[in-house]
Amino acid sequence: MRAYPEYLPSPRQIASECARIRQRWTPAEHRRRTVGYEFHVSQEKWLPPIIDTASCLSGVRRLVAEA
């Protein structure tokens, strides 16, 4: 048994699957998931969030410098 996955989906495949899932949401589910956010019913494209590594590393460097 391998300890790592043999297949990882691409960001486009993840976005496509998320779009398929969102299409099945009821209006109540849309409201529940968008409380506090601007809601666009006809959102055409979604991509997974991207981690800002530069600011993350900057924060780590700052913590190390203080120690």
VMD Tcl script that draws the C-alpha trace (Angstrom):
set ca {
  {0.00 0.00 0.00}
  {1.38 3.40 -0.97}
  {1.39 6.31 1.45}
  {0.80 8.89 -1.28}
  {-2.00 9.32 -3.83}
  {-1.43 8.03 -7.34}
  {-3.61 10.72 -8.89}
  {-4.16 14.34 -7.97}
  {-6.76 16.38 -9.89}
  {-5.75 19.58 -11.61}
  {-7.17 22.93 -10.42}
  {-9.41 22.99 -13.51}
  {-10.78 19.53 -12.71}
  {-11.46 20.63 -9.13}
  {-13.22 23.78 -10.35}
  {-15.30 21.79 -12.82}
  {-16.42 19.33 -10.16}
  {-17.21 22.16 -7.73}
  {-19.36 23.82 -10.39}
  {-21.27 20.57 -10.92}
  {-21.87 20.28 -7.19}
  {-23.02 23.94 -6.88}
  {-25.55 23.42 -9.69}
  {-27.34 20.88 -7.50}
  {-27.63 23.26 -4.53}
  {-31.09 24.39 -3.51}
  {-31.78 28.14 -3.09}
  {-31.60 27.61 0.69}
  {-28.16 26.02 0.33}
  {-26.98 28.96 -1.80}
  {-28.12 31.38 0.92}
  {-26.54 29.29 3.68}
  {-23.17 29.17 1.93}
  {-23.06 32.85 0.93}
  {-24.06 34.60 4.17}
  {-21.90 37.72 4.45}
  {-20.59 37.49 0.89}
  {-21.74 39.11 -2.31}
  {-23.66 36.46 -4.19}
  {-23.64 36.09 -7.96}
  {-26.09 33.46 -9.16}
  {-24.47 33.26 -12.57}
  {-20.90 32.84 -11.38}
  {-19.25 31.23 -14.38}
  {-15.83 30.27 -13.10}
  {-14.37 29.26 -9.78}
  {-10.80 28.28 -9.00}
  {-9.44 27.00 -5.70}
  {-7.86 29.57 -3.39}
  {-4.16 30.30 -3.83}
  {-1.92 30.65 -0.78}
  {0.13 33.84 -0.79}
  {3.47 32.25 0.07}
  {5.34 35.56 0.05}
  {3.29 36.99 2.92}
  {3.39 33.64 4.73}
  {7.19 33.50 4.53}
  {7.39 37.14 5.57}
  {5.40 36.37 8.70}
  {7.58 33.37 9.53}
  {10.75 35.40 9.06}
  {9.38 38.07 11.36}
  {8.61 35.48 14.06}
  {12.06 33.92 13.74}
  {13.74 37.34 13.94}
  {11.83 38.16 17.14}
  {12.86 34.88 18.82}
}
mol new
graphics top color blue
foreach p $ca { graphics top sphere $p radius 0.5 }
foreach p [lrange $ca 0 end-1] q [lrange $ca 1 end] { graphics top cylinder $p $q radius 0.2 }
display resetview
